[in-house]
C-alpha cells in the first residue's frame, strides 16, 4: 500500500519543520486537535529536533550527542510524522507537496499550515570553503568536529613532517557571534585536555585562530563584556583577529584578508576550519508562494499570521521562528524584527499555538507576540562564561552556572533535561570523556576489510555508471 493511502484522512494542521517551533506547536495542539477529530502532521527531513545551544558542549564532550536532540516520535505520539521536505504549497487549494526521504512525493491536504522550518547556515562564495569547512548547525556537524579535533591531535603526535604537524594542529573558527565564541572556547578546552594527555605533544604545538570580520565580537552583550571575552580568549592562547575575513580556503591553505585595506593579513595551512558566520532563513520559504522579505523570511503580523502583499492576514497560514520576519514590538530588534534565536522561537511557538487555538476553536483570544529579552548567557568552557541575564552582567563561574541552568531547563521535555543534568554530574565525578570515535562516516570499513574487499574494488563500485 502506498504511503499516500496510509495518510490520515482527518482534517489536518500541517506543521512544516520539527525544530523549536514545530515541536512546540505540535505538542501544544496535538491532543486538542485529536479530540476535535483532526490531526497534526509534522514534516521534517529529520526524526528529531536539535537543541542548538548545546552543540558547542557536544563538541567539548560535556554532553552526549543523542541527549542534545529530542525524538519527535517519542514526544509527538498524537501527531502524524513525515520524514521529508516541503516542495511547494498551494494555499488556495489547501494542499502541500512533500518529498519523502526515499524520494516518494505526496500531496498532503490541510486546513491550516504552520511554517516553522527555521534557518540554515549562511555562507559566502569563498573559494575552497565548501570543500574544507564545516558548520555548527547540526548535531552531525558537532559530532564530526569533536572527533575531527581528537583525530588530528592524535595523528599529529606521530608526524615527523613539521609542516604537516603544524597544519594538523591548527584550528580556525570563522565568525565571532555566540556560536563561534562558544565553539572555539570549547575547542580550546578539549584540545588542551587531549594534548595534556599525550606525552608526544606540548601546548606550544597548537594554534587556534578566531576570525571575525567586524571590529567586535558577540553583539548580544555589552562592548566592555565583548572586549573582556577577547582578552580572556587571548589569555588562553587563542588568536582573535578582528576586522579580518576569510579570503580563500583552497586545499586547506587559508588566506585571511584585512578588512580595512583588503590586503592579505595572513596565510597558513589548516586542517580544521569551522564556519559559524551567521544563518539564513530556510530556502523552503521561497517554495511556498507566501510573501517573503529581502532576507528570504516569510512576512507575518505580530500575531504570527502570515500576511499578503496587501498587508492583510492570510486565513489559515502561520509562521514563526527563524523562517519568519516577526515584528519586535519592544523596539529592540534590528530593523524592527525579532533576532533569530532559540529564546524567541520557543516563545513565538507558544503564542502561535495559543492564537491558532483561538481562531480554530474559539478558545481564548488572539494576542500579539511581545517578548522582552531575558538577556543572553554563553559558556566559554568548563566553569567559564559571560552573559547579561535580565541586564545583570556576569562573567566566569556565575555566568557558566547561569548558562547551564537556563539551557538545562529550556531544552524541550523534562526527560531531556534530566539526561543532560545526569551527564553533567557524571563529568564532574569522573572528568571529561575525550574518547575519539573513528570511521563514523564509513562504519562498514572493518567488515569490508575482513571480507577481503580491496580498496580498488570499493573505488570501482563507487564510480557512477553511464
Secondary structure, DSSP 8 states (H G I E B T S, - for coil): --HHHHS--SEEEEEE--SHHHHHHHHHHHHHHHHTTEEEEEEESSSEEE-GGGHHHHHTTSS-GGGGEEEHHHH-TTEEEEEEEEEEEETTTTEEEEEETTS-EEEEE-SEEEE---EEE-----TTHHHHEE-SSSHHHHHHHHHHHHHHHHHHTT---HHHHHHHTEEEEE--SHHHHHHHHHHHHHHHHHHHT-TT--GGG-EEEEE-SSSSS-TTS-HHHHHHHHHHHHHTTEEEE-SEEEEE-GGGEEEEEETTT--EEEEEE-SEEEE-S-EEE-GGGGGS-S-B-TTS-EEB-TTSEEE-TTS-EEEEEEE-GGGEE-B-TTS-SGGGB--SSHHHHHHHHHHHHHHHHHHHH--S------------EEE-STT-EEE-GGG--EETHHHHHHHHHHHHHHSSSHHHHHHHHHHHHHHHHH---------TT-TTHHHHHHTT--HHHHHHHHS---
